[in-house]
Amino acid sequence: MLKEYRSVSEVAGPLMIVDRVTDVKYDELVEIRTPEGEIRQGQVLEISEDQAVVQVFEGTSNLGAEESRVQFLGTGLSLGVSSDMLGRVFDGLGKPKDNGPRIIAEKKLDINGEAINPMARDFPDEFIQTGISAIDHLNTLVRGQKLPIFSASGLPHNEIAAQIARQATVPGQEDNFAIVFAGIGIPFEESQFFIDEFRKTGALDRSVLFLNLANDPAIERIATPRMALTAAEYLAFEKDMHVLVIMTDMTNYCEALREISAARREIPGRRGYPGYLYTNLATLYERAGRLLGKKGSITQIPILTMPDEDKTHPIPDLTGYITEGQIILSRELEKRNINPPIDVLPSLSRLKDKGTGEGKTREDHAATMNQIYAAYADGKSAKELSVILGESALSDADKKFAHFADRFEKEYLDQGFYSNRSIEETLDLGWELLATLPKEELSRIKEEYINKYMPSAKG
């Protein structure tokens, strides 16, 4: 028989403080009953002697301290998982919101999970094809990697997320690939955009969507990515699937953490965020990877909007420390209608060398990637110099690099949100662009690759 408490001493923001409690555990689920008979759910956030701090999922509006009755349920927040989750849409707490039947769970899993033990990790070394040239060729995504997208307000990160969800595959294992999507604090219009995109392209059949809306309680945002990762772990490590987890927007998640921290009257860290922000983000990001002896894997693409487009802001800064690189979107490219507007020069995938080469992509992948990077950087420098000194001040080589940079942006980067290029098509396009440069400038590519793949060399 569960004990009922009427000893609520304070209600502050999304938090409720209950006194004189016994046998209560951290993360335990709570049921709050109002005098009108309404039932709200919460979770124990902190225990101090005989006092419990409870976060209320539905918010504490119109919730009086004296009239509320509280029951501690003895279990933590869990998710019922099953293969039937594929093709379904859930809210941020794992309840169906697509008017479909409730999931008959094969088992219930604690959503907090655990970071993967480093000794149990298998090294990420298998190529994932997204169909986006700037990622596949220049910032290659590898199975088991965590590769965030750094965006800003107004940039088309939602379109890129939908494009990756539609197109991403592990070549040769397309039937065993799944998408788990977590929308965290997103507006209704964005959530509907994702649902419509997934449905009309057929991507929904291999996807699980968790959507926490902007008007949902902020406290629910803490649970949403954990729900998604719990579903991903089940599909990856118990159903042997290759799972790609896309989470947007991690900035909203961090703002919810800050709100709860303020309500708990904790001492703030950088820019008001809690001092444990790094640790908290790591508990999410470190749930990606591969396990020794398991066929499945979890790959993460967290998306965050940088406040004030500041890369040194705590959210992108700490995310960059934990993850293996970053894809950075450019407002300058977006203004010139180059989509997706991926700025390849500051972008980085630290594991790209592990997932490329013969037997994975193609033997000329690394060489062409390095040469294109160098040529594009030289072209950008030449264009900046021409703005200052005039085009007449450029050498013939500088003019060719400037021309290369223009063609690279228009033909290579600007592929649109509905173009799905195979890695072979991307590599061949790269060779076509490199053919516009003098052969003596291709110092990063072996002669045998030039003779084998360069369009002019092939005749």
Secondary structure by P-SEA (a helix, b strand, c coil): cbbbbcccccccccbbbbcccccccccbbbbbbcccbbbbbbbbccccccbbbbbbcccccccccccbbbbbcccccccccccccccccccccccccccccccccccccccccccccccccccccbbbbcccccccccccccccbbbbbbbccccaaaaaaaaaaaccccccccccbbbbbbbccccaaaaaaaaaaaaaacccccbbbbbbcccccaaaaaaaaaaaaaaaaaaacccccbbbbbbccaaaaaaaaaaaaaaacccccccccccaaaaaaaaaaaccccccccccbbbbbbbbbccccccccaaaaaaaacccbbbbbbaaaaaacccccccccccccccccccccccccccaaaaaaaaaaaaaaaaaaaaaaaaacccccccaaaaaaaaaaaaaaaccccccccccccaaaaaaaaaaaaccccccccccccaaaaacccccccc
